Amino acid sequence: MAKKVFIDPEDGKQFTTRKLAKQHMMKQGHKGAIIVEEVETKPTVAKTTSVKSDKKLSDKEKQMEKAWATYSEFVEKGDKDKVAISKTAKAMGEKEGKIKGWVGTMRGKMRREAKKAKKTSAKKVQTKQPEPEPEPTPPAPTIKACLVLRKEDAEKIQGELVDGMSLTQNPNSGNIILEYTNYQYEQLDFLMFKYDFVEVAMTNSDVIFGLNLITKPENGLNIYDTAQLKSFGIEKMEDGKIIVSTNSDDRLSPEMIIQGLKDANPEKLACVTG
């Protein structure tokens, strides 16, 4: 049986999930695409449990059952209780008092077994109310994203882009912009691993170009950190910088962000601070 492991490309440490690998790389300051490998695991052998056999009857219990069977035959033939006990004692060569005690014990045993069988039958008759089906989880909203690639890396992956991915050029900076959605992140991560490349830092011009490409959300934009897999809010724009808020509900419209970035040098790297 095979399972995936996620490996830090710099120190080779393995993790069971992509999230753990990213968090480790962020703490260590490591760069590069996470390496994904499949490893064989030994199949789990199910433990077997022994089943105890039915309790073996003692000699006394065997005699009691024999006495009960003999007594029952006499009763079925029409003999009264005392007569049936007397005949059973004579047939088995035992005292009447002992036979009477055994018959009493067997009567109690039969009553308990009948009561237990009745309870079991009642449980089977009761129908279990069907549990309500859980409501289906709504699909995650489609989030459009952009990143900058080197020209040579864009040429390598151009023929392997899936639906929802596209390459375009920012006419102001000349940088190649890859457009993709949150549903294509796994494919993008695989391409980064396959062709051994990473994204390039965006300039202010690239951020403005990317914001003009996306559909304008009604409730504004916030920030999603792909390393920590966590959302942050945008408090305000100040001196051409995006000021981050720990409250992910704090949002700004793309127009306000673009307007704030126009005060910054378009060729400088975009800055997010908080």
NORHU-V70374 format. One record per helix or strand. SS is the DSSP state (hx for helix, st for strand). FROM is the first residue (numbers start at 1). TO is the last residue. If there is no record, write none. Layout:
<<SS & FROM & TO> <SS & FROM & TO>>
This chain:
<<st & 2 & 7> <st & 14 & 15> <hx & 18 & 28> <st & 35 & 40> <hx & 59 & 76> <hx & 81 & 92> <hx & 96 & 125> <st & 144 & 149> <hx & 151 & 160> <st & 166 & 169> <st & 176 & 181> <hx & 182 & 195> <st & 200 & 200> <st & 203 & 203> <hx & 204 & 213> <st & 221 & 221> <st & 223 & 225> <st & 230 & 238> <st & 241 & 245> <st & 252 & 252> <hx & 254 & 261> <st & 269 & 269> <st & 272 & 273>>
